Amino acid sequence: GGNYIYKLANGNLCYAYGKTSGTRQTTQENYDIYFKVEQQDGTSVVAETQVSTTQWDAGSCSAAIAVTQLSGGNVVICWPAGGAGKLHWRIMNPTNGSAVTSENNLGSTVVQADYGFLHLVPNNAGGWLTLCCGTSSTTPEYFIQDSSDSTVLTATNLFNISTSTNLNSVGAILRHDGNFLLGCHCEN
């Protein structure tokens, strides 16, 4: 999965999710991406707002979707889309619901079917790290975006693990020195 709900710095909750439109079949792969922001008591701050009409590959990518707040206050929402699980993202304003950027994709980066973990970790410079399972279940990949929508570090294999090993989870944190600490949990 991914982070469907994120607690913002001001205490409000940001929800990112897929939803079918009235004109699409209600199959697992036919979702548009939406977000909304509510106070903790359920009072609406930003009503349901469509982020993208690029179909979310919920069925083929273990429903991976993620949201995090950037250091400037906006949120970035990331999801696999376009029929092949390619990662797409968009920055949105959690105060008024407006789009800060157009929808973007991370080139050929693909979230592997059935291993759809997806994590976003903000840095102190307005950018973020994306950690996902790459082109196979044994190659976790990461890349870094900056606040001007540019890729700072393209998809890089974190490590390769044995094909007989199960990759159960991955995680990343921002260290005090501005570097990221990445890790995983594997078992045979």
Stockholm file with secondary structure:
# STOCKHOLM 1.0

chainA/1-188         GGNYIYKLANGNLCYAYGKTSGTRQTTQENYDIYFKVEQQDGTSVVAETQVSTTQWDAGSCSAAIAVTQLSGGNVVICWPAGGAGKLHWRIMNPTNGSAVTSENNLGSTVVQADYGFLHLVPNNAGGWLTLCCGTSSTTPEYFIQDSSDSTVLTATNLFNISTSTNLNSVGAILRHDGNFLLGCHCEN
#=GR chainA/1-188 SS CCCSEEECTTSCEEEEEEECCTTSCCCTTCEEEEEEEECTTSCEEEEEEEEEEEEECTTTTTTCCEEEECTTSCEEEEEEETTTTEEEEEEECTTTCCBSSCCEEEEEEECCTTCCCEEEEECTTSCEEEEEECSSTTCEEEEEECTTSCEEEEEEECCCCCTTSEEEEEEEEECTTSCEEEEEEEEC
#=GC SS_cons         CCCSEEECTTSCEEEEEEECCTTSCCCTTCEEEEEEEECTTSCEEEEEEEEEEEEECTTTTTTCCEEEECTTSCEEEEEEETTTTEEEEEEECTTTCCBSSCCEEEEEEECCTTCCCEEEEECTTSCEEEEEECSSTTCEEEEEECTTSCEEEEEEECCCCCTTSEEEEEEEEECTTSCEEEEEEEEC
//
